[in-house]
Amino acid sequence: MGVEVSVEGLTKSFGVQKIWQDVSLTLPSGEVSALLGPSGTGKSVFLKSLIGLLRPEQGKIFIDGTDILECSSRDLYEIRKLFGVLFQDGALFGSMNLYDNVAFPLREHTKKSESDVRKIVMEKLELTGLIGAETKLPGEISGGMRKRAGLARALVLDPEIILVDEPDSGLDPVRTTYISQTLIDINAEIDATILIVSHNINLARTVPDNIGMLFRRQLVMFGPREVLLTSDEPVVKQFLNGTMIGPIGMSEEKDEAQMAHEQALVDAGHHAGGVEDVEGIVPQMKATPGTPVRQAVGRRQERVRQIMHTLPQNAQVAIQESLDSTDPGHHTPAYSDAGQQEQDNSGHTNSGYDNSGYDNSGYDNSGHDNSGYDNSGYSDQGHGPSQGRGQ
């Protein structure tokens, strides 16, 4: 089974430019998670920090219980063997053909015979639709094919943690769906912990078990997929719908004057972008028939039952409806009037994700109280920038 990845109070800067600060979250072992956010919010930087390629100034990163920011270089080398990484550009060796690129981790980290290496490599190339292209160099194929080759290489060691940076980059919508299905099937096959960074809303709505979002140097929220998909936060609704109306601008720091101007244009009949109003929960992708049962589904159901009372009411209802449809008659509703009274005005208790692997990184502490919307640049009037943010 995949291992748990937990970060606490992570802060990263490049010189005087702060990328994000005080990020805390837990990727549950064996589940698929997605991290969303506008371009330039540090999503790729976050992935590189998880494998030790970049070093944050503050915080802790626990991989299977080991803090990689404190461990030795030898231990970090061993921990990195747990990872399979698909970088945004594929990161292939330009002088090697696709076969040798995919075979590289096996030759570097194992003592397998060349016949065994060939069997594994061809299996992963077939999985990613690259049979017949194994002798081509990266410069001789399309960007989408390079992306798929990078995914094949990330999978050859059957990793326990898979980091995927924008799997839809360079792919058409159909191939993106195939890659999404492949990731779900891989999770079913090897029960790996998977984190996907993406801008693709269809992927974000249908693939992950958990979703988080970065914006204005903060983790807006992270938790079960139903929390973000039912959220009323303006930045979340704008991002999911892909419209100009909301706090996200061409420059991340959109002010109230620009927001008012854009709203006036829309009121006058100008198209705000987006093709549909994205609301509610859509069915999650399932593993292809014939693959093993995805063990993450059962673990996630048990986990969300335990933390249900800490979540917003809309998310509770959506989760309960999902549980009712997949496990009818085997549980009692985890939300009630009494449970709702335990929540504060923002729909959350003070316990966050206690007792479920989310201590100090739940909805309160990393999304809405100390580092979320209220204190990350929004006033009460139209969600414009607060005065004196100092960032």
C-alpha positions in Angstrom: 0.0 0.0 0.0 1.1 3.6 -0.6 2.6 5.5 2.3 1.2 8.6 4.0 2.7 12.0 3.1 2.3 14.8 5.6 3.5 18.4 5.6 3.4 20.8 8.5 3.8 24.6 8.3 5.7 24.6 5.1 6.9 27.9 3.8 8.9 28.5 0.6 10.4 31.6 -0.9 12.8 32.5 -3.8 14.7 35.5 -2.5 12.2 38.1 -1.4 9.3 36.5 -3.3 7.3 34.2 -1.0 5.7 31.3 -3.0 3.5 30.0 -0.2 3.5 29.9 3.5 2.3 27.8 6.4 1.0 25.0 4.2 -0.2 21.9 6.1 -1.9 18.9 4.7 -1.9 15.1 4.7 -2.1 12.9 1.7 -3.9 9.7 2.9 -2.0 6.5 2.1 -3.2 4.8 -1.0 -5.6 7.6 -2.1 -5.6 9.9 -5.1 -5.4 13.6 -4.3 -5.3 16.6 -6.6 -3.9 20.1 -6.0 -5.4 23.0 -8.0 -4.7 26.7 -8.2 -4.0 29.4 -10.7 -0.8 29.5 -12.7 2.1 30.8 -10.6 0.8 29.7 -7.2 3.7 27.2 -6.6 2.1 23.9 -7.3 5.1 22.5 -9.1 7.4 24.0 -6.4 5.3 22.0 -3.9 5.9 18.7 -5.7 9.6 19.4 -6.0 9.7 20.1 -2.3 8.1 16.7 -1.5 11.0 14.9 -3.1 13.7 17.1 -1.7 14.7 18.8 -4.9 13.8 22.2 -3.3 14.2 22.9 0.4 11.5 25.1 2.1 12.7 27.6 4.7 10.3 26.4 7.4 8.2 23.3 8.1 8.4 19.6 8.1 7.8 17.0 5.3 7.1 13.5 6.6 7.3 10.6 4.2 6.2 7.4 5.8 7.1 9.0 9.2 10.5 10.3 8.2 11.1 14.1 8.0 13.1 14.5 4.8 14.2 18.0 5.8 16.1 16.5 8.7 17.3 13.1 7.5 20.7 12.3 6.1 21.5 12.3 2.4 21.7 8.5 2.4 18.2 8.2 3.9 16.8 10.8 1.5 18.2 8.7 -1.4 16.4 5.7 -0.2 13.2 7.6 0.4 13.2 8.9 -3.1 13.0 5.3 -4.4 9.4 5.3 -3.0 8.5 8.0 -5.6 7.5 7.9 -9.2 7.5 11.4 -10.7 5.9 12.7 -13.9 7.4 16.2 -14.4 5.4 18.8 -16.3 7.7 18.7 -19.4 8.4 14.9 -19.2 12.0 15.6 -18.2 13.3 12.9 -20.6 17.0 12.4 -21.5 17.3 13.9 -25.0 20.1 11.6 -26.1 18.2 8.4 -25.2 15.4 6.8 -27.1 12.1 6.2 -25.3 12.9 2.6 -24.4 16.1 3.6 -22.7 14.5 6.5 -21.0 11.8 4.3 -19.4 14.4 1.6 -18.6 16.7 4.0 -16.8 15.2 3.7 -13.3 15.3 -0.1 -13.5 19.0 -0.1 -14.6 19.9 2.5 -12.0 18.1 1.1 -8.9 17.7 -2.6 -9.5 19.8 -5.6 -10.6 17.2 -7.0 -12.9 18.3 -8.8 -16.1 17.8 -7.1 -19.4 15.1 -9.6 -20.3 13.2 -8.6 -17.1 13.8 -4.9 -17.8 12.5 -5.3 -21.4 9.3 -7.1 -20.1 8.6 -4.3 -17.6 9.4 -1.4 -20.0 7.2 -2.8 -22.8 4.4 -3.3 -20.4 4.5 0.3 -19.3 4.9 1.6 -22.9 1.8 -0.4 -23.9 -0.1 1.0 -20.9 0.7 4.5 -22.0 0.0 3.9 -25.7 3.6 4.1 -26.9 4.2 0.6 -28.4 6.0 1.2 -31.7 7.6 4.4 -30.7 10.2 2.9 -28.3 13.1 3.6 -30.7 12.3 7.3 -31.2 14.2 10.1 -29.5 12.3 12.7 -27.4 12.9 15.3 -30.1 11.2 13.2 -32.7 7.9 12.9 -31.0 5.1 15.3 -29.9 4.9 16.9 -26.5 1.9 14.7 -25.6 4.0 11.5 -26.4 6.8 12.8 -24.3 4.4 13.3 -21.5 3.2 9.7 -21.8 6.7 8.4 -21.9 7.5 10.3 -18.7 4.5 8.6 -17.1 5.7 5.2 -18.3 9.1 5.9 -16.7 7.5 7.0 -13.5 5.7 3.7 -13.2 8.5 1.2 -13.9 9.5 0.7 -10.3 5.8 0.3 -9.1 6.3 3.3 -6.7 4.4 3.8 -3.5 4.0 7.5 -4.1 3.3 9.0 -7.6 3.6 12.7 -8.2 2.0 13.9 -11.4 2.6 17.5 -12.6 -0.2 18.5 -15.1 -0.8 15.2 -16.8 -3.0 17.0 -19.3 -0.3 19.4 -20.5 0.2 18.8 -24.2 -2.6 16.2 -24.4 -5.9 16.5 -26.2 -9.1 16.0 -24.1 -9.5 12.3 -25.2 -5.9 11.4 -24.3 -6.3 13.3 -21.0 -9.2 11.0 -20.2 -7.1 8.0 -21.0 -4.3 9.2 -18.8 -6.8 9.9 -16.0 -8.2 6.3 -16.3 -4.6 5.0 -16.3 -3.9 6.8 -13.0 -7.1 5.3 -11.4 -6.1 1.8 -12.7 -2.6 2.2 -11.4 -4.0 3.1 -8.0 -6.1 0.0 -8.1 -3.2 -2.2 -9.2 -0.5 -1.1 -6.8 -2.5 1.0 -4.2 0.0 3.9 -4.5 -0.5 7.3 -3.0 -1.0 9.7 -5.9 -0.9 13.5 -6.0 -1.9 15.2 -9.2 -1.3 18.9 -10.0 -3.7 20.0 -12.7 -5.7 22.9 -14.2 -8.0 20.5 -15.9 -11.4 20.8 -14.3 -12.9 17.6 -15.7 -9.9 15.7 -14.3 -10.2 17.5 -11.0 -14.0 16.7 -10.7 -13.8 13.0 -11.7 -10.5 11.5 -10.6 -9.3 12.4 -7.1 -10.5 11.2 -3.7 -9.2 14.5 -2.1 -8.8 18.0 -3.5 -6.8 21.0 -2.4 -6.3 24.5 -3.8 -3.5 27.1 -3.5 -4.2 30.8 -4.0 -2.4 34.0 -2.9 0.4 32.1 -1.1 -2.0 30.1 1.0 -3.6 26.7 1.0 -7.3 27.7 0.7 -8.5 24.2 1.5 -7.7 20.5 1.4 -9.9 17.6 2.1 -12.4 15.1 0.6 -13.4 16.0 -2.9 -16.9 16.9 -1.9 -15.6 19.8 0.3 -14.1 21.8 -2.6 -16.8 20.8 -5.2 -19.6 22.1 -3.0 -17.7 25.2 -1.7 -19.2 28.6 -1.9 -15.7 30.3 -1.8 -15.6 32.9 -4.7 -12.1 31.8 -5.8 -13.1 28.1 -5.9 -16.3 28.8 -7.8 -14.4 31.1 -10.3 -11.7 28.5 -10.9 -14.1 25.6 -11.4 -16.2 27.6 -13.9 -13.3 29.3 -15.7 -14.9 32.8 -15.7 -13.4 36.3 -15.3 -15.8 37.1 -12.5 -14.1 36.5 -9.2 -10.8 37.3 -7.3 -8.5 35.6 -9.8 -7.2 37.9 -12.5 -4.5 37.9 -15.3 -2.4 39.1 -12.4 -3.1 37.2 -9.3 -3.6 40.4 -7.3 -6.9 41.6 -8.7 -8.3 44.6 -6.9 -11.8 45.7 -6.2 -11.8 48.3 -9.0 -11.0 45.7 -11.6 -13.6 43.3 -10.2 -16.3 46.0 -10.3 -15.3 46.9 -13.9 -15.5 43.3 -15.0 -18.8 42.8 -13.3 -20.2 45.9 -15.0 -19.1 44.6 -18.4 -20.9 41.3 -17.7 -24.0 43.1 -16.5 -23.9 45.0 -19.9 -23.8 41.7 -21.8 -20.1 41.0 -22.2 -19.3 37.2 -22.0 -17.4 36.3 -18.9 -16.0 33.1 -20.2 -16.8 29.5 -19.2 -19.3 27.3 -21.0 -21.4 26.0 -18.2 -22.1 26.5 -14.5 -20.1 23.9 -12.8 -21.9 22.9 -9.6 -22.3 19.8 -7.5 -20.7 16.4 -7.4 -20.3 14.3 -10.5 -19.5 10.5 -10.3 -15.9 9.6 -9.7 -14.0 7.5 -12.2 -13.8 3.9 -11.4 -11.1 1.3 -12.1 -11.4 -0.4 -15.4 -13.4 -3.7 -15.2 -10.9 -6.6 -14.7 -8.5 -4.6 -12.6 -8.3 -5.3 -8.8 -10.8 -3.6 -6.5 -9.5 -0.1 -5.6 -8.8 -0.5 -1.9 -8.7 3.3 -1.4 -12.5 3.5 -1.8 -13.2 1.5 1.3 -10.5 3.2 3.4 -11.8 6.6 2.2 -15.4 5.8 3.1 -14.4 4.8 6.6 -12.2 7.9 7.0 -14.8 10.4 5.9 -17.4 8.9 8.2 -15.1 9.7 11.1 -14.5 13.3 10.1 -18.0 14.0 8.6 -19.1 16.2 11.5 -16.1 18.5 11.0 -17.0 19.3 7.3 -19.4 21.9 5.9 -23.0 20.9 5.7 -23.1 20.8 1.9 -20.1 18.5 1.8 -21.8 16.3 4.5 -24.9 15.9 2.4 -22.9 15.1 -0.7 -20.8 12.5 1.1 -23.8 10.9 2.7 -25.6 10.6 -0.6 -22.5 8.9 -2.0 -22.3 6.5 0.9 -26.0 5.7 0.6 -25.6 4.9 -3.1 -22.5 2.6 -2.6 -23.2 1.1 0.8 -27.0 1.3 1.4 -28.3 0.3 4.8 -25.0 -0.3 6.4 -24.5 3.0 8.3 -26.4 5.8 9.9 -26.2 9.4 8.7 -23.2 11.1 10.1 -24.8 14.6 9.9 -27.7 15.8 11.9 -29.1 19.0 13.5 -27.1 18.2 16.6 -23.9 17.8 14.6 -24.6 21.0 12.8 -24.9 22.9 16.0 -21.4 21.8 16.9 -20.1 23.8 14.0 -19.1 27.4 14.1 -20.3 30.1 11.7 -18.1 28.9 8.9 -19.4 25.4 9.1 -16.4 23.9 10.8 -15.5 22.6 14.3 -12.3 23.4 16.0 -11.1 19.8 15.7 -10.3 19.9 12.0 -9.4 16.4 10.9 -8.4 15.1 14.4 -8.0 11.3 14.8 -8.0 10.8 11.0 -4.5 11.8 9.9 -5.3 15.5 9.5 -4.2 16.9 12.8 -3.3 20.6 12.4 -3.8 20.4 8.7 -7.6 20.3 8.4 -10.2 22.6 7.1 -9.8 25.1 10.0 -6.1 25.4 10.4 -5.1 25.4 6.8 -8.0 26.7 5.0 -10.1 29.3 6.8 -8.9 30.3 10.2 -5.2 31.3 10.4 -4.1 31.0 6.8 -7.1 30.9 4.6 -9.4 33.4 2.9 -10.0 35.7 5.9 -6.4 36.4 6.5 -5.0 36.1 3.0 -6.1 39.2 1.3 -9.9 39.6 1.4 -12.0 42.2 3.1 -15.7 41.8 3.7 -16.6 44.0 0.8 -16.6 42.1 -2.4 -13.6 40.0 -1.5 -11.2 42.7 -2.5 -7.6 42.9 -1.2 -7.4 43.7 2.5 -5.4 46.7 3.6 -2.0 46.2 5.0 -1.4 42.6 3.9 2.3 43.2 3.9 3.0 40.6 1.3 
